[in-house]
Amino acid sequence: MRDGVAITHLDLPTLTGSKRQIGWATTVRAGRLAAWTANPPPRTLRQH
């Protein structure tokens, strides 16, 4: 699970639900966060 390694340093809340739900959510979470980490959205400048 390469994507899981990419997000191990993040302090994410524990997933709850059935084994199947947790497995699905873990896979989705890891994939989305790994993709976001590899290609983060552009930062916007805040105007004060």
mmCIF entry with sequence, helices, sheets and N, C-alpha, C, O atoms, coordinates in Angstrom:
data_MODEL
# 
_entry.id   MODEL 
# 
_entity.id                         1 
_entity.type                       polymer 
_entity.pdbx_number_of_molecules   1 
# 
_entity_poly.entity_id                      1 
_entity_poly.type                           'polypeptide(L)' 
_entity_poly.nstd_linkage                   no 
_entity_poly.nstd_monomer                   no 
_entity_poly.pdbx_seq_one_letter_code       MRDGVAITHLDLPTLTGSKRQIGWATTVRAGRLAAWTANPPPRTLRQH 
_entity_poly.pdbx_seq_one_letter_code_can   MRDGVAITHLDLPTLTGSKRQIGWATTVRAGRLAAWTANPPPRTLRQH 
_entity_poly.pdbx_strand_id                 A 
# 
loop_
_entity_poly_seq.entity_id 
_entity_poly_seq.num 
_entity_poly_seq.mon_id 
_entity_poly_seq.hetero 
1 1  MET n 
1 2  ARG n 
1 3  ASP n 
1 4  GLY n 
1 5  VAL n 
1 6  ALA n 
1 7  ILE n 
1 8  THR n 
1 9  HIS n 
1 10 LEU n 
1 11 ASP n 
1 12 LEU n 
1 13 PRO n 
1 14 THR n 
1 15 LEU n 
1 16 THR n 
1 17 GLY n 
1 18 SER n 
1 19 LYS n 
1 20 ARG n 
1 21 GLN n 
1 22 ILE n 
1 23 GLY n 
1 24 TRP n 
1 25 ALA n 
1 26 THR n 
1 27 THR n 
1 28 VAL n 
1 29 ARG n 
1 30 ALA n 
1 31 GLY n 
1 32 ARG n 
1 33 LEU n 
1 34 ALA n 
1 35 ALA n 
1 36 TRP n 
1 37 THR n 
1 38 ALA n 
1 39 ASN n 
1 40 PRO n 
1 41 PRO n 
1 42 PRO n 
1 43 ARG n 
1 44 THR n 
1 45 LEU n 
1 46 ARG n 
1 47 GLN n 
1 48 HIS n 
# 
_struct_asym.id          A 
_struct_asym.entity_id   1 
# 
loop_
_struct_conf.conf_type_id 
_struct_conf.id 
_struct_conf.pdbx_PDB_helix_id 
_struct_conf.beg_label_comp_id 
_struct_conf.beg_label_asym_id 
_struct_conf.beg_label_seq_id 
_struct_conf.pdbx_beg_PDB_ins_code 
_struct_conf.end_label_comp_id 
_struct_conf.end_label_asym_id 
_struct_conf.end_label_seq_id 
_struct_conf.pdbx_end_PDB_ins_code 
_struct_conf.beg_auth_comp_id 
_struct_conf.beg_auth_asym_id 
_struct_conf.beg_auth_seq_id 
_struct_conf.end_auth_comp_id 
_struct_conf.end_auth_asym_id 
_struct_conf.end_auth_seq_id 
_struct_conf.pdbx_PDB_helix_class 
_struct_conf.details 
_struct_conf.pdbx_PDB_helix_length 
HELX_P HELX_P1 AA1 ARG A 2  ? ALA A 6  ? ARG A 2  ALA A 6  1 ? 5  
HELX_P HELX_P2 AA2 LYS A 19 ? ALA A 38 ? LYS A 19 ALA A 38 1 ? 20 
# 
_struct_conf_type.id          HELX_P 
_struct_conf_type.criteria    ? 
_struct_conf_type.reference   ? 
# 
loop_
_atom_site.group_PDB 
_atom_site.id 
_atom_site.type_symbol 
_atom_site.label_atom_id 
_atom_site.label_alt_id 
_atom_site.label_comp_id 
_atom_site.label_asym_id 
_atom_site.label_entity_id 
_atom_site.label_seq_id 
_atom_site.pdbx_PDB_ins_code 
_atom_site.Cartn_x 
_atom_site.Cartn_y 
_atom_site.Cartn_z 
_atom_site.occupancy 
_atom_site.B_iso_or_equiv 
_atom_site.pdbx_formal_charge 
_atom_site.auth_seq_id 
_atom_site.auth_comp_id 
_atom_site.auth_asym_id 
_atom_site.auth_atom_id 
_atom_site.pdbx_PDB_model_num 
ATOM 1   N N  . MET A 1 1  ? 0.843   -1.182 0.000  1.00 0.00 ? 1  MET A N  1 
ATOM 2   C CA . MET A 1 1  ? 0.000   0.000  0.000  1.00 0.00 ? 1  MET A CA 1 
ATOM 3   C C  . MET A 1 1  ? 0.884   1.239  0.000  1.00 0.00 ? 1  MET A C  1 
ATOM 4   O O  . MET A 1 1  ? 1.157   1.810  1.056  1.00 0.00 ? 1  MET A O  1 
ATOM 5   N N  . ARG A 1 2  ? 1.311   1.637  -1.128 1.00 0.00 ? 2  ARG A N  1 
ATOM 6   C CA . ARG A 1 2  ? 2.208   2.778  -1.299 1.00 0.00 ? 2  ARG A CA 1 
ATOM 7   C C  . ARG A 1 2  ? 1.559   4.078  -0.857 1.00 0.00 ? 2  ARG A C  1 
ATOM 8   O O  . ARG A 1 2  ? 2.230   4.921  -0.261 1.00 0.00 ? 2  ARG A O  1 
ATOM 9   N N  . ASP A 1 3  ? 0.266   4.267  -1.133 1.00 0.00 ? 3  ASP A N  1 
ATOM 10  C CA . ASP A 1 3  ? -0.418  5.505  -0.756 1.00 0.00 ? 3  ASP A CA 1 
ATOM 11  C C  . ASP A 1 3  ? -0.465  5.681  0.753  1.00 0.00 ? 3  ASP A C  1 
ATOM 12  O O  . ASP A 1 3  ? -0.354  6.806  1.241  1.00 0.00 ? 3  ASP A O  1 
ATOM 13  N N  . GLY A 1 4  ? -0.625  4.604  1.497  1.00 0.00 ? 4  GLY A N  1 
ATOM 14  C CA . GLY A 1 4  ? -0.679  4.684  2.949  1.00 0.00 ? 4  GLY A CA 1 
ATOM 15  C C  . GLY A 1 4  ? 0.607   5.214  3.542  1.00 0.00 ? 4  GLY A C  1 
ATOM 16  O O  . GLY A 1 4  ? 0.580   5.949  4.530  1.00 0.00 ? 4  GLY A O  1 
ATOM 17  N N  . VAL A 1 5  ? 1.722   4.853  2.957  1.00 0.00 ? 5  VAL A N  1 
ATOM 18  C CA . VAL A 1 5  ? 3.020   5.329  3.428  1.00 0.00 ? 5  VAL A CA 1 
ATOM 19  C C  . VAL A 1 5  ? 3.133   6.839  3.229  1.00 0.00 ? 5  VAL A C  1 
ATOM 20  O O  . VAL A 1 5  ? 3.748   7.524  4.047  1.00 0.00 ? 5  VAL A O  1 
ATOM 21  N N  . ALA A 1 6  ? 2.559   7.356  2.173  1.00 0.00 ? 6  ALA A N  1 
ATOM 22  C CA . ALA A 1 6  ? 2.660   8.777  1.861  1.00 0.00 ? 6  ALA A CA 1 
ATOM 23  C C  . ALA A 1 6  ? 1.937   9.662  2.873  1.00 0.00 ? 6  ALA A C  1 
ATOM 24  O O  . ALA A 1 6  ? 2.217   10.857 2.960  1.00 0.00 ? 6  ALA A O  1 
ATOM 25  N N  . ILE A 1 7  ? 1.008   9.086  3.638  1.00 0.00 ? 7  ILE A N  1 
ATOM 26  C CA . ILE A 1 7  ? 0.223   9.905  4.566  1.00 0.00 ? 7  ILE A CA 1 
ATOM 27  C C  . ILE A 1 7  ? 0.394   9.507  6.021  1.00 0.00 ? 7  ILE A C  1 
ATOM 28  O O  . ILE A 1 7  ? -0.343  9.997  6.876  1.00 0.00 ? 7  ILE A O  1 
ATOM 29  N N  . THR A 1 8  ? 1.343   8.634  6.326  1.00 0.00 ? 8  THR A N  1 
ATOM 30  C CA . THR A 1 8  ? 1.493   8.164  7.704  1.00 0.00 ? 8  THR A CA 1 
ATOM 31  C C  . THR A 1 8  ? 1.869   9.279  8.670  1.00 0.00 ? 8  THR A C  1 
ATOM 32  O O  . THR A 1 8  ? 1.590   9.170  9.864  1.00 0.00 ? 8  THR A O  1 
ATOM 33  N N  . HIS A 1 9  ? 2.488   10.337 8.191  1.00 0.00 ? 9  HIS A N  1 
ATOM 34  C CA . HIS A 1 9  ? 2.898   11.434 9.068  1.00 0.00 ? 9  HIS A CA 1 
ATOM 35  C C  . HIS A 1 9  ? 1.736   12.356 9.445  1.00 0.00 ? 9  HIS A C  1 
ATOM 36  O O  . HIS A 1 9  ? 1.899   13.208 10.318 1.00 0.00 ? 9  HIS A O  1 
ATOM 37  N N  . LEU A 1 10 ? 0.584   12.210 8.819  1.00 0.00 ? 10 LEU A N  1 
ATOM 38  C CA . LEU A 1 10 ? -0.556  13.072 9.112  1.00 0.00 ? 10 LEU A CA 1 
ATOM 39  C C  . LEU A 1 10 ? -1.323  12.557 10.330 1.00 0.00 ? 10 LEU A C  1 
ATOM 40  O O  . LEU A 1 10 ? -1.422  11.348 10.542 1.00 0.00 ? 10 LEU A O  1 
ATOM 41  N N  . ASP A 1 11 ? -1.853  13.458 11.109 1.00 0.00 ? 11 ASP A N  1 
ATOM 42  C CA . ASP A 1 11 ? -2.635  13.104 12.292 1.00 0.00 ? 11 ASP A CA 1 
ATOM 43  C C  . ASP A 1 11 ? -4.114  13.123 11.916 1.00 0.00 ? 11 ASP A C  1 
ATOM 44  O O  . ASP A 1 11 ? -4.807  14.122 12.115 1.00 0.00 ? 11 ASP A O  1 
ATOM 45  N N  . LEU A 1 12 ? -4.585  12.001 11.368 1.00 0.00 ? 12 LEU A N  1 
ATOM 46  C CA . LEU A 1 12 ? -5.961  11.912 10.893 1.00 0.00 ? 12 LEU A CA 1 
ATOM 47  C C  . LEU A 1 12 ? -6.848  11.233 11.935 1.00 0.00 ? 12 LEU A C  1 
ATOM 48  O O  . LEU A 1 12 ? -6.372  10.394 12.699 1.00 0.00 ? 12 LEU A O  1 
ATOM 49  N N  . PRO A 1 13 ? -8.136  11.590 11.971 1.00 0.00 ? 13 PRO A N  1 
ATOM 50  C CA . PRO A 1 13 ? -9.029  10.941 12.922 1.00 0.00 ? 13 PRO A CA 1 
ATOM 51  C C  . PRO A 1 13 ? -9.199  9.456  12.587 1.00 0.00 ? 13 PRO A C  1 
ATOM 52  O O  . PRO A 1 13 ? -9.085  9.046  11.432 1.00 0.00 ? 13 PRO A O  1 
ATOM 53  N N  . THR A 1 14 ? -9.469  8.677  13.609 1.00 0.00 ? 14 THR A N  1 
ATOM 54  C CA . THR A 1 14 ? -9.689  7.246  13.434 1.00 0.00 ? 14 THR A CA 1 
ATOM 55  C C  . THR A 1 14 ? -11.008 7.023  12.702 1.00 0.00 ? 14 THR A C  1 
ATOM 56  O O  . THR A 1 14 ? -12.015 7.661  13.006 1.00 0.00 ? 14 THR A O  1 
ATOM 57  N N  . LEU A 1 15 ? -10.988 6.118  11.742 1.00 0.00 ? 15 LEU A N  1 
ATOM 58  C CA . LEU A 1 15 ? -12.205 5.783  11.006 1.00 0.00 ? 15 LEU A CA 1 
ATOM 59  C C  . LEU A 1 15 ? -13.017 4.780  11.819 1.00 0.00 ? 15 LEU A C  1 
ATOM 60  O O  . LEU A 1 15 ? -12.455 3.922  12.500 1.00 0.00 ? 15 LEU A O  1 
ATOM 61  N N  . THR A 1 16 ? -14.341 4.892  11.744 1.00 0.00 ? 16 THR A N  1 
ATOM 62  C CA . THR A 1 16 ? -15.218 3.974  12.452 1.00 0.00 ? 16 THR A CA 1 
ATOM 63  C C  . THR A 1 16 ? -16.205 3.376  11.466 1.00 0.00 ? 16 THR A C  1 
ATOM 64  O O  . THR A 1 16 ? -16.462 3.939  10.402 1.00 0.00 ? 16 THR A O  1 
ATOM 65  N N  . GLY A 1 17 ? -16.750 2.237  11.832 1.00 0.00 ? 17 GLY A N  1 
ATOM 66  C CA . GLY A 1 17 ? -17.726 1.551  10.997 1.00 0.00 ? 17 GLY A CA 1 
ATOM 67  C C  . GLY A 1 17 ? -17.398 0.076  10.935 1.00 0.00 ? 17 GLY A C  1 
ATOM 68  O O  . GLY A 1 17 ? -16.592 -0.424 11.719 1.00 0.00 ? 17 GLY A O  1 
ATOM 69  N N  . SER A 1 18 ? -18.022 -0.617 10.004 1.00 0.00 ? 18 SER A N  1 
ATOM 70  C CA . SER A 1 18 ? -17.747 -2.036 9.830  1.00 0.00 ? 18 SER A CA 1 
ATOM 71  C C  . SER A 1 18 ? -16.366 -2.209 9.204  1.00 0.00 ? 18 SER A C  1 
ATOM 72  O O  . SER A 1 18 ? -15.779 -1.244 8.713  1.00 0.00 ? 18 SER A O  1 
ATOM 73  N N  . LYS A 1 19 ? -15.849 -3.429 9.220  1.00 0.00 ? 19 LYS A N  1 
ATOM 74  C CA . LYS A 1 19 ? -14.545 -3.686 8.590  1.00 0.00 ? 19 LYS A CA 1 
ATOM 75  C C  . LYS A 1 19 ? -14.561 -3.280 7.120  1.00 0.00 ? 19 LYS A C  1 
ATOM 76  O O  . LYS A 1 19 ? -13.594 -2.722 6.603  1.00 0.00 ? 19 LYS A O  1 
ATOM 77  N N  . ARG A 1 20 ? -15.651 -3.565 6.476  1.00 0.00 ? 20 ARG A N  1 
ATOM 78  C CA . ARG A 1 20 ? -15.766 -3.236 5.056  1.00 0.00 ? 20 ARG A CA 1 
ATOM 79  C C  . ARG A 1 20 ? -15.763 -1.716 4.843  1.00 0.00 ? 20 ARG A C  1 
ATOM 80  O O  . ARG A 1 20 ? -15.092 -1.219 3.938  1.00 0.00 ? 20 ARG A O  1 
ATOM 81  N N  . GLN A 1 21 ? -16.511 -0.979 5.673  1.00 0.00 ? 21 GLN A N  1 
ATOM 82  C CA . GLN A 1 21 ? -16.560 0.472  5.560  1.00 0.00 ? 21 GLN A CA 1 
ATOM 83  C C  . GLN A 1 21 ? -15.193 1.101  5.836  1.00 0.00 ? 21 GLN A C  1 
ATOM 84  O O  . GLN A 1 21 ? -14.760 2.003  5.119  1.00 0.00 ? 21 GLN A O  1 
ATOM 85  N N  . ILE A 1 22 ? -14.528 0.620  6.870  1.00 0.00 ? 22 ILE A N  1 
ATOM 86  C CA . ILE A 1 22 ? -13.211 1.157  7.216  1.00 0.00 ? 22 ILE A CA 1 
ATOM 87  C C  . ILE A 1 22 ? -12.207 0.855  6.113  1.00 0.00 ? 22 ILE A C  1 
ATOM 88  O O  . ILE A 1 22 ? -11.392 1.709  5.764  1.00 0.00 ? 22 ILE A O  1 
ATOM 89  N N  . GLY A 1 23 ? -12.261 -0.357 5.562  1.00 0.00 ? 23 GLY A N  1 
ATOM 90  C CA . GLY A 1 23 ? -11.360 -0.706 4.466  1.00 0.00 ? 23 GLY A CA 1 
ATOM 91  C C  . GLY A 1 23 ? -11.568 0.188  3.260  1.00 0.00 ? 23 GLY A C  1 
ATOM 92  O O  . GLY A 1 23 ? -10.604 0.648  2.649  1.00 0.00 ? 23 GLY A O  1 
ATOM 93  N N  . TRP A 1 24 ? -12.820 0.434  2.917  1.00 0.00 ? 24 TRP A N  1 
ATOM 94  C CA . TRP A 1 24 ? -13.138 1.299  1.783  1.00 0.00 ? 24 TRP A CA 1 
ATOM 95  C C  . TRP A 1 24 ? -12.678 2.728  2.060  1.00 0.00 ? 24 TRP A C  1 
ATOM 96  O O  . TRP A 1 24 ? -12.033 3.352  1.218  1.00 0.00 ? 24 TRP A O  1 
ATOM 97  N N  . ALA A 1 25 ? -13.011 3.241  3.241  1.00 0.00 ? 25 ALA A N  1 
ATOM 98  C CA . ALA A 1 25 ? -12.655 4.624  3.578  1.00 0.00 ? 25 ALA A CA 1 
ATOM 99  C C  . ALA A 1 25 ? -11.139 4.813  3.655  1.00 0.00 ? 25 ALA A C  1 
ATOM 100 O O  . ALA A 1 25 ? -10.627 5.858  3.255  1.00 0.00 ? 25 ALA A O  1 
ATOM 101 N N  . THR A 1 26 ? -10.432 3.831  4.156  1.00 0.00 ? 26 THR A N  1 
ATOM 102 C CA . THR A 1 26 ? -8.973  3.900  4.237  1.00 0.00 ? 26 THR A CA 1 
ATOM 103 C C  . THR A 1 26 ? -8.366  3.986  2.840  1.00 0.00 ? 26 THR A C  1 
ATOM 104 O O  . THR A 1 26 ? -7.451  4.772  2.598  1.00 0.00 ? 26 THR A O  1 
ATOM 105 N N  . THR A 1 27 ? -8.875  3.186  1.941  1.00 0.00 ? 27 THR A N  1 
ATOM 106 C CA . THR A 1 27 ? -8.385  3.189  0.560  1.00 0.00 ? 27 THR A CA 1 
ATOM 107 C C  . THR A 1 27 ? -8.662  4.525  -0.117 1.00 0.00 ? 27 THR A C  1 
ATOM 108 O O  . THR A 1 27 ? -7.786  5.086  -0.776 1.00 0.00 ? 27 THR A O  1 
ATOM 109 N N  . VAL A 1 28 ? -9.871  5.030  0.043  1.00 0.00 ? 28 VAL A N  1 
ATOM 110 C CA . VAL A 1 28 ? -10.234 6.311  -0.569 1.00 0.00 ? 28 VAL A CA 1 
ATOM 111 C C  . VAL A 1 28 ? -9.403  7.437  0.042  1.00 0.00 ? 28 VAL A C  1 
ATOM 112 O O  . VAL A 1 28 ? -8.865  8.279  -0.677 1.00 0.00 ? 28 VAL A O  1 
ATOM 113 N N  . ARG A 1 29 ? -9.302  7.447  1.355  1.00 0.00 ? 29 ARG A N  1 
ATOM 114 C CA . ARG A 1 29 ? -8.542  8.495  2.051  1.00 0.00 ? 29 ARG A CA 1 
ATOM 115 C C  . ARG A 1 29 ? -7.079  8.505  1.600  1.00 0.00 ? 29 ARG A C  1 
ATOM 116 O O  . ARG A 1 29 ? -6.532  9.557  1.271  1.00 0.00 ? 29 ARG A O  1 
ATOM 117 N N  . ALA A 1 30 ? -6.466  7.347  1.589  1.00 0.00 ? 30 ALA A N  1 
ATOM 118 C CA . ALA A 1 30 ? -5.051  7.259  1.214  1.00 0.00 ? 30 ALA A CA 1 
ATOM 119 C C  . ALA A 1 30 ? -4.836  7.711  -0.226 1.00 0.00 ? 30 ALA A C  1 
ATOM 120 O O  . ALA A 1 30 ? -3.893  8.447  -0.516 1.00 0.00 ? 30 ALA A O  1 
ATOM 121 N N  . GLY A 1 31 ? -5.704  7.271  -1.118 1.00 0.00 ? 31 GLY A N  1 
ATOM 122 C CA . GLY A 1 31 ? -5.564  7.657  -2.522 1.00 0.00 ? 31 GLY A CA 1 
ATOM 123 C C  . GLY A 1 31 ? -5.745  9.145  -2.751 1.00 0.00 ? 31 GLY A C  1 
ATOM 124 O O  . GLY A 1 31 ? -4.971  9.764  -3.481 1.00 0.00 ? 31 GLY A O  1 
ATOM 125 N N  . ARG A 1 32 ? -6.766  9.724  -2.128 1.00 0.00 ? 32 ARG A N  1 
ATOM 126 C CA . ARG A 1 32 ? -7.033  11.152 -2.313 1.00 0.00 ? 32 ARG A CA 1 
ATOM 127 C C  . ARG A 1 32 ? -5.932  12.010 -1.701 1.00 0.00 ? 32 ARG A C  1 
ATOM 128 O O  . ARG A 1 32 ? -5.479  12.974 -2.319 1.00 0.00 ? 32 ARG A O  1 
ATOM 129 N N  . LEU A 1 33 ? -5.500  11.664 -0.493 1.00 0.00 ? 33 LEU A N  1 
ATOM 130 C CA . LEU A 1 33 ? -4.460  12.453 0.153  1.00 0.00 ? 33 LEU A CA 1 
ATOM 131 C C  . LEU A 1 33 ? -3.116  12.316 -0.558 1.00 0.00 ? 33 LEU A C  1 
ATOM 132 O O  . LEU A 1 33 ? -2.365  13.286 -0.659 1.00 0.00 ? 33 LEU A O  1 
ATOM 133 N N  . ALA A 1 34 ? -2.813  11.120 -1.048 1.00 0.00 ? 34 ALA A N  1 
ATOM 134 C CA . ALA A 1 34 ? -1.567  10.931 -1.785 1.00 0.00 ? 34 ALA A CA 1 
ATOM 135 C C  . ALA A 1 34 ? -1.594  11.742 -3.081 1.00 0.00 ? 34 ALA A C  1 
ATOM 136 O O  . ALA A 1 34 ? -0.592  12.350 -3.459 1.00 0.00 ? 34 ALA A O  1 
ATOM 137 N N  . ALA A 1 35 ? -2.746  11.749 -3.760 1.00 0.00 ? 35 ALA A N  1 
ATOM 138 C CA . ALA A 1 35 ? -2.870  12.527 -4.991 1.00 0.00 ? 35 ALA A CA 1 
ATOM 139 C C  . ALA A 1 35 ? -2.762  14.014 -4.693 1.00 0.00 ? 35 ALA A C  1 
ATOM 140 O O  . ALA A 1 35 ? -2.116  14.746 -5.442 1.00 0.00 ? 35 ALA A O  1 
ATOM 141 N N  . TRP A 1 36 ? -3.382  14.472 -3.615 1.00 0.00 ? 36 TRP A N  1 
ATOM 142 C CA . TRP A 1 36 ? -3.329  15.875 -3.242 1.00 0.00 ? 36 TRP A CA 1 
ATOM 143 C C  . TRP A 1 36 ? -1.913  16.288 -2.851 1.00 0.00 ? 36 TRP A C  1 
ATOM 144 O O  . TRP A 1 36 ? -1.455  17.377 -3.194 1.00 0.00 ? 36 TRP A O  1 
ATOM 145 N N  . THR A 1 37 ? -1.229  15.403 -2.127 1.00 0.00 ? 37 THR A N  1 
ATOM 146 C CA . THR A 1 37 ? 0.145   15.687 -1.715 1.00 0.00 ? 37 THR A CA 1 
ATOM 147 C C  . THR A 1 37 ? 1.063   15.780 -2.931 1.00 0.00 ? 37 THR A C  1 
ATOM 148 O O  . THR A 1 37 ? 1.962   16.621 -2.968 1.00 0.00 ? 37 THR A O  1 
ATOM 149 N N  . ALA A 1 38 ? 0.843   14.926 -3.921 1.00 0.00 ? 38 ALA A N  1 
ATOM 150 C CA . ALA A 1 38 ? 1.673   14.925 -5.124 1.00 0.00 ? 38 ALA A CA 1 
ATOM 151 C C  . ALA A 1 38 ? 1.390   16.138 -6.001 1.00 0.00 ? 38 ALA A C  1 
ATOM 152 O O  . ALA A 1 38 ? 2.276   16.606 -6.716 1.00 0.00 ? 38 ALA A O  1 
ATOM 153 N N  . ASN A 1 39 ? 0.159   16.651 -5.951 1.00 0.00 ? 39 ASN A N  1 
ATOM 154 C CA . ASN A 1 39 ? -0.224  17.759 -6.805 1.00 0.00 ? 39 ASN A CA 1 
ATOM 155 C C  . ASN A 1 39 ? -1.158  18.685 -6.025 1.00 0.00 ? 39 ASN A C  1 
ATOM 156 O O  . ASN A 1 39 ? -2.355  18.733 -6.309 1.00 0.00 ? 39 ASN A O  1 
ATOM 157 N N  . PRO A 1 40 ? -0.624  19.421 -5.044 1.00 0.00 ? 40 PRO A N  1 
ATOM 158 C CA . PRO A 1 40 ? -1.483  20.264 -4.205 1.00 0.00 ? 40 PRO A CA 1 
ATOM 159 C C  . PRO A 1 40 ? -2.118  21.400 -5.001 1.00 0.00 ? 40 PRO A C  1 
ATOM 160 O O  . PRO A 1 40 ? -1.566  21.859 -6.001 1.00 0.00 ? 40 PRO A O  1 
ATOM 161 N N  . PRO A 1 41 ? -3.289  21.847 -4.539 1.00 0.00 ? 41 PRO A N  1 
ATOM 162 C CA . PRO A 1 41 ? -3.920  22.971 -5.230 1.00 0.00 ? 41 PRO A CA 1 
ATOM 163 C C  . PRO A 1 41 ? -3.073  24.226 -5.079 1.00 0.00 ? 41 PRO A C  1 
ATOM 164 O O  . PRO A 1 41 ? -2.327  24.358 -4.109 1.00 0.00 ? 41 PRO A O  1 
ATOM 165 N N  . PRO A 1 42 ? -3.182  25.146 -6.027 1.00 0.00 ? 42 PRO A N  1 
ATOM 166 C CA . PRO A 1 42 ? -2.388  26.382 -5.924 1.00 0.00 ? 42 PRO A CA 1 
ATOM 167 C C  . PRO A 1 42 ? -2.818  27.184 -4.704 1.00 0.00 ? 42 PRO A C  1 
ATOM 168 O O  . PRO A 1 42 ? -3.992  27.203 -4.333 1.00 0.00 ? 42 PRO A O  1 
ATOM 169 N N  . ARG A 1 43 ? -1.855  27.837 -4.099 1.00 0.00 ? 43 ARG A N  1 
ATOM 170 C CA . ARG A 1 43 ? -2.162  28.680 -2.943 1.00 0.00 ? 43 ARG A CA 1 
ATOM 171 C C  . ARG A 1 43 ? -2.697  30.014 -3.433 1.00 0.00 ? 43 ARG A C  1 
ATOM 172 O O  . ARG A 1 43 ? -2.255  30.547 -4.452 1.00 0.00 ? 43 ARG A O  1 
ATOM 173 N N  . THR A 1 44 ? -3.635  30.528 -2.704 1.00 0.00 ? 44 THR A N  1 
ATOM 174 C CA . THR A 1 44 ? -4.167  31.843 -3.044 1.00 0.00 ? 44 THR A CA 1 
ATOM 175 C C  . THR A 1 44 ? -3.586  32.870 -2.084 1.00 0.00 ? 44 THR A C  1 
ATOM 176 O O  . THR A 1 44 ? -3.302  32.568 -0.925 1.00 0.00 ? 44 THR A O  1 
ATOM 177 N N  . LEU A 1 45 ? -3.419  34.054 -2.572 1.00 0.00 ? 45 LEU A N  1 
ATOM 178 C CA . LEU A 1 45 ? -2.892  35.125 -1.740 1.00 0.00 ? 45 LEU A CA 1 
ATOM 179 C C  . LEU A 1 45 ? -4.033  35.762 -0.968 1.00 0.00 ? 45 LEU A C  1 
ATOM 180 O O  . LEU A 1 45 ? -5.076  36.089 -1.533 1.00 0.00 ? 45 LEU A O  1 
ATOM 181 N N  . ARG A 1 46 ? -3.829  35.929 0.299  1.00 0.00 ? 46 ARG A N  1 
ATOM 182 C CA . ARG A 1 46 ? -4.828  36.599 1.106  1.00 0.00 ? 46 ARG A CA 1 
ATOM 183 C C  . ARG A 1 46 ? -4.537  38.092 1.098  1.00 0.00 ? 46 ARG A C  1 
ATOM 184 O O  . ARG A 1 46 ? -3.393  38.519 1.255  1.00 0.00 ? 46 ARG A O  1 
ATOM 185 N N  . GLN A 1 47 ? -5.572  38.860 0.915  1.00 0.00 ? 47 GLN A N  1 
ATOM 186 C CA . GLN A 1 47 ? -5.407  40.304 0.949  1.00 0.00 ? 47 GLN A CA 1 
ATOM 187 C C  . GLN A 1 47 ? -5.964  40.820 2.259  1.00 0.00 ? 47 GLN A C  1 
ATOM 188 O O  . GLN A 1 47 ? -7.075  40.465 2.652  1.00 0.00 ? 47 GLN A O  1 
ATOM 189 N N  . HIS A 1 48 ? -5.200  41.649 2.929  1.00 0.00 ? 48 HIS A N  1 
ATOM 190 C CA . HIS A 1 48 ? -5.618  42.179 4.231  1.00 0.00 ? 48 HIS A CA 1 
ATOM 191 C C  . HIS A 1 48 ? -6.214  43.532 4.087  1.00 0.00 ? 48 HIS A C  1 
ATOM 192 O O  . HIS A 1 48 ? -6.623  44.135 5.079  1.00 0.00 ? 48 HIS A O  1 
# 
